[in-house]
């Protein structure tokens, strides 16, 4: 009886202890995901936004700031080296874990790079400064690849993917406030080098906390071959040739952009003619878009045609080099081939939609801080509150509105509103740059000026808040509509890869256009350029209507079956 009683007492204790252990592990994963989201967002906030406030304050030309913003292309082309991060273990660091073996080294590079920026003078040596910023952006983009892999693979029944994704977004949003608003608050009270030194310290602390994160499981042996072997694949030589064409095009585009950046940011030789960003973008921009978007689509269409003609063969083995090449083909060509085969010529309207939908606000994003601080003469505290605290609240409002409209009025009406409303925000900024007569009239007609005065806000601050309110709500709504529509266009077999390839194109034209925008701001001023960029909404609207017509056509055809 004693033995039975003992068994009765001990058996319930085991599940309880296991539950506590699982809860502790879940809490640890959640905390680490929050930290990793913060570590991902802080470098992006500093390099793509706050850095430009520093450059504008020390007198760096807007043209140069526009060229330097091209470091953001690192985030657009992550799919190029994502297979390396996914498959290769760094020598001596694999013991840290499959994902942590990449995350922690990237964080070390970021901390060292941001600290190095704090020791440099961009006004005196913009070339070396830009090089360090580029290294930081590359390390940040590489870190994001590994963090996203960790987020997906760390999910389990106790810490779901939805929970980890929400925590990642919360950490990312929090870091944008720290790297944006808090950095500007500090910059009003200390020098910019000191601000970046503090930010390097913050990232170092967060990285130390992230080092305790549990790592995801190792990929099973032979998984690479299992992913790509089988009937229906093109013969190895054909795959190598097609992949080589795409990689050559992408490689040429990257080298061309980087080479121009180096020349543009290097000291001008005596008697030499200054380079023109406008000339480069007009001559090389279309070729870069053709090399990075159009040519891969042509290759994908050719691969689909060859497969339909029966030029295929089962593949097995081949060693590591073959496995890497096949994985690159499956990651870069196969998703595009599926898209081309499914949509046919209508894929062109989808590409146009992707390339232009966010163009009107992407093209001037890097100049927001110089515009607020140097052109409009707002204080750093005012910009920090309006742009990062109030602005983020308005963005979240726009995101919520977009989700509501998507469910209430439907997909394409919301996408259409997302195409026509944000360009009007550029007109508000044009009015702000030219004296804000329209904004003042609106504030007076709605009695917002009376309300603002009662809250202690002056007329210039009210103008900025109105412009930011409209822009962030409309762009937040547009972003929600865009992500939802783009997600609906991917195939379930290639969900992650196809979405990454398509979404990476979003900032391509906008990032290239920033160089032209910077030169235009220098020559013509902010008002005229804002009005010109607003016209891009017309192009976007045409592609949205084309997509709408395509969807309606498919719906009618489905009903007739």
ChimeraX attribute file (.defattr): number of C-alpha atoms within 10 A of each C-alpha:
attribute: neighborCount
match mode: 1-to-1
recipient: residues
	/A:1	6
	/A:2	7
	/A:3	7
	/A:4	8
	/A:5	9
	/A:6	10
	/A:7	11
	/A:8	11
	/A:9	9
	/A:10	10
	/A:11	10
	/A:12	10
	/A:13	11
	/A:14	10
	/A:15	11
	/A:16	11
	/A:17	11
	/A:18	11
	/A:19	12
	/A:20	12
	/A:21	12
	/A:22	14
	/A:23	14
	/A:24	12
	/A:25	16
	/A:26	19
	/A:27	14
	/A:28	16
	/A:29	23
	/A:30	23
	/A:31	19
	/A:32	24
	/A:33	27
	/A:34	24
	/A:35	27
	/A:36	28
	/A:37	27
	/A:38	26
	/A:39	29
	/A:40	28
	/A:41	25
	/A:42	25
	/A:43	27
	/A:44	22
	/A:45	21
	/A:46	23
	/A:47	22
	/A:48	20
	/A:49	21
	/A:50	24
	/A:51	22
	/A:52	23
	/A:53	27
	/A:54	22
	/A:55	21
	/A:56	21
	/A:57	14
	/A:58	14
	/A:59	12
	/A:60	18
	/A:61	16
	/A:62	26
	/A:63	24
	/A:64	19
	/A:65	25
	/A:66	27
	/A:67	26
	/A:68	27
	/A:69	27
	/A:70	22
	/A:71	24
	/A:72	21
	/A:73	22
	/A:74	21
	/A:75	19
	/A:76	20
	/A:77	20
	/A:78	19
	/A:79	20
	/A:80	16
	/A:81	12
	/A:82	19
	/A:83	17
	/A:84	15
	/A:85	21
	/A:86	15
	/A:87	15
	/A:88	14
	/A:89	17
	/A:90	15
	/A:91	8
	/A:92	8
	/A:93	14
	/A:94	14
	/A:95	11
	/A:96	17
	/A:97	17
	/A:98	24
	/A:99	26
	/A:100	24
	/A:101	21
	/A:102	25
	/A:103	28
	/A:104	19
	/A:105	16
	/A:106	22
	/A:107	25
	/A:108	15
	/A:109	16
	/A:110	27
	/A:111	22
	/A:112	18
	/A:113	21
	/A:114	25
	/A:115	20
	/A:116	17
	/A:117	23
	/A:118	21
	/A:119	14
	/A:120	15
	/A:121	15
	/A:122	18
	/A:123	16
	/A:124	12
	/A:125	13
	/A:126	21
	/A:127	19
	/A:128	17
	/A:129	20
	/A:130	22
	/A:131	18
	/A:132	19
	/A:133	24
	/A:134	22
	/A:135	17
	/A:136	26
	/A:137	24
	/A:138	22
	/A:139	22
	/A:140	25
	/A:141	24
	/A:142	24
	/A:143	25
	/A:144	23
	/A:145	22
	/A:146	21
	/A:147	22
	/A:148	17
	/A:149	16
	/A:150	23
	/A:151	24
	/A:152	15
	/A:153	14
	/A:154	21
	/A:155	19
	/A:156	11
	/A:157	7
	/A:158	13
	/A:159	18
	/A:160	16
	/A:161	16
	/A:162	12
	/A:163	15
	/A:164	24
	/A:165	19
	/A:166	16
	/A:167	22
	/A:168	27
	/A:169	18
	/A:170	18
	/A:171	22
	/A:172	23
	/A:173	19
	/A:174	17
	/A:175	25
	/A:176	26
	/A:177	21
	/A:178	21
	/A:179	26
	/A:180	24
	/A:181	24
	/A:182	20
	/A:183	23
	/A:184	27
	/A:185	19
	/A:186	18
	/A:187	19
	/A:188	13
	/A:189	12
	/A:190	11
	/A:191	13
	/A:192	24
	/A:193	19
	/A:194	16
	/A:195	23
	/A:196	25
	/A:197	19
	/A:198	17
	/A:199	23
	/A:200	23
	/A:201	16
	/A:202	16
	/A:203	23
	/A:204	18
	/A:205	14
	/A:206	18
	/A:207	24
	/A:208	14
	/A:209	14
	/A:210	23
	/A:211	16
	/A:212	12
	/A:213	21
	/A:214	17
	/A:215	17
	/A:216	17
	/A:217	12
	/A:218	10
	/A:219	11
	/A:220	7
	/A:221	8
	/A:222	10
	/A:223	10
	/A:224	18
	/A:225	20
	/A:226	12
	/A:227	12
	/A:228	18
	/A:229	16
	/A:230	12
	/A:231	10
	/A:232	14
	/A:233	21
	/A:234	19
	/A:235	14
	/A:236	17
	/A:237	9
	/A:238	15
	/A:239	19
	/A:240	16
	/A:241	12
	/A:242	19
	/A:243	22
	/A:244	14
	/A:245	15
	/A:246	23
	/A:247	18
	/A:248	14
	/A:249	19
	/A:250	22
	/A:251	14
	/A:252	16
	/A:253	20
	/A:254	16
	/A:255	11
	/A:256	13
	/A:257	20
	/A:258	15
	/A:259	11
	/A:260	15
	/A:261	21
	/A:262	16
	/A:263	13
	/A:264	20
	/A:265	20
	/A:266	14
	/A:267	13
	/A:268	12
	/A:269	8
	/A:270	6
	/A:271	6
	/A:272	7
	/A:273	8
	/A:274	11
	/A:275	13
	/A:276	14
	/A:277	25
	/A:278	19
	/A:279	11
	/A:280	16
	/A:281	18
	/A:282	13
	/A:283	11
	/A:284	15
	/A:285	18
	/A:286	13
	/A:287	17
	/A:288	22
	/A:289	18
	/A:290	16
	/A:291	21
	/A:292	23
	/A:293	20
	/A:294	15
	/A:295	17
	/A:296	23
	/A:297	22
	/A:298	15
	/A:299	19
	/A:300	25
	/A:301	20
	/A:302	15
	/A:303	25
	/A:304	20
	/A:305	14
	/A:306	14
	/A:307	16
	/A:308	11
	/A:309	9
	/A:310	11
	/A:311	15
	/A:312	17
	/A:313	15
	/A:314	13
	/A:315	18
	/A:316	13
	/A:317	12
	/A:318	11
	/A:319	9
	/A:320	11
	/A:321	9
	/A:322	17
	/A:323	22
	/A:324	17
	/A:325	17
	/A:326	25
	/A:327	20
	/A:328	22
	/A:329	19
	/A:330	20
	/A:331	21
	/A:332	22
	/A:333	24
	/A:334	20
	/A:335	23
	/A:336	26
	/A:337	21
	/A:338	20
	/A:339	20
	/A:340	21
	/A:341	15
	/A:342	13
	/A:343	14
	/A:344	11
	/A:345	10
	/A:346	14
	/A:347	17
	/A:348	16
	/A:349	18
	/A:350	18
	/A:351	18
	/A:352	17
	/A:353	24
	/A:354	24
	/A:355	23
	/A:356	25
	/A:357	29
	/A:358	25
	/A:359	25
	/A:360	26
	/A:361	21
	/A:362	19
	/A:363	24
	/A:364	24
	/A:365	16
	/A:366	29
	/A:367	24
	/A:368	17
	/A:369	26
	/A:370	24
	/A:371	20
	/A:372	19
	/A:373	17
	/A:374	15
	/A:375	14
	/A:376	15
	/A:377	13
	/A:378	17
	/A:379	14
	/A:380	22
	/A:381	18
	/A:382	19
	/A:383	25
	/A:384	22
	/A:385	19
	/A:386	22
	/A:387	24
	/A:388	23
	/A:389	16
	/A:390	16
	/A:391	22
	/A:392	21
	/A:393	16
	/A:394	22
	/A:395	23
	/A:396	15
	/A:397	18
	/A:398	24
	/A:399	22
	/A:400	16
	/A:401	19
	/A:402	28
	/A:403	20
	/A:404	15
	/A:405	19
	/A:406	20
	/A:407	10
	/A:408	11
	/A:409	10
	/A:410	12
	/A:411	18
	/A:412	17
	/A:413	16
	/A:414	24
	/A:415	27
	/A:416	20
	/A:417	18
	/A:418	27
	/A:419	31
	/A:420	20
	/A:421	19
	/A:422	26
	/A:423	27
	/A:424	20
	/A:425	26
	/A:426	25
	/A:427	22
	/A:428	24
	/A:429	23
	/A:430	23
	/A:431	22
	/A:432	22
	/A:433	18
	/A:434	14
	/A:435	14
	/A:436	19
	/A:437	12
	/A:438	16
	/A:439	21
	/A:440	19
	/A:441	12
	/A:442	15
	/A:443	19
	/A:444	12
	/A:445	10
	/A:446	10
	/A:447	11
	/A:448	16
	/A:449	20
	/A:450	13
	/A:451	13
	/A:452	15
	/A:453	12
	/A:454	10
	/A:455	9
	/A:456	9
	/A:457	14
	/A:458	12
	/A:459	18
	/A:460	16
	/A:461	15
	/A:462	20
	/A:463	24
	/A:464	22
	/A:465	20
	/A:466	20
	/A:467	22
	/A:468	23
	/A:469	22
	/A:470	21
	/A:471	25
	/A:472	24
	/A:473	26
	/A:474	27
	/A:475	25
	/A:476	25
	/A:477	30
	/A:478	28
	/A:479	21
	/A:480	23
	/A:481	27
	/A:482	24
	/A:483	13
	/A:484	16
	/A:485	16
	/A:486	17
	/A:487	17
	/A:488	12
	/A:489	16
	/A:490	18
	/A:491	16
	/A:492	10
	/A:493	10
	/A:494	17
	/A:495	14
	/A:496	14
	/A:497	20
	/A:498	25
	/A:499	18
	/A:500	15
	/A:501	20
	/A:502	21
	/A:503	18
	/A:504	19
	/A:505	20
	/A:506	20
	/A:507	22
	/A:508	26
	/A:509	20
	/A:510	24
	/A:511	25
	/A:512	24
	/A:513	23
	/A:514	28
	/A:515	28
	/A:516	23
	/A:517	28
	/A:518	27
	/A:519	21
	/A:520	18
	/A:521	22
	/A:522	13
	/A:523	12
	/A:524	11
	/A:525	16
	/A:526	23
	/A:527	19
	/A:528	16
	/A:529	19
	/A:530	26
	/A:531	20
	/A:532	15
	/A:533	20
	/A:534	21
	/A:535	16
	/A:536	19
	/A:537	23
	/A:538	14
	/A:539	15
	/A:540	25
	/A:541	20
	/A:542	16
	/A:543	23
	/A:544	26
	/A:545	16
	/A:546	17
	/A:547	20
	/A:548	17
	/A:549	12
	/A:550	14
	/A:551	13
	/A:552	12
	/A:553	11
	/A:554	11
	/A:555	11
	/A:556	10
	/A:557	10
	/A:558	9
	/A:559	7
	/A:560	6
	/A:561	5
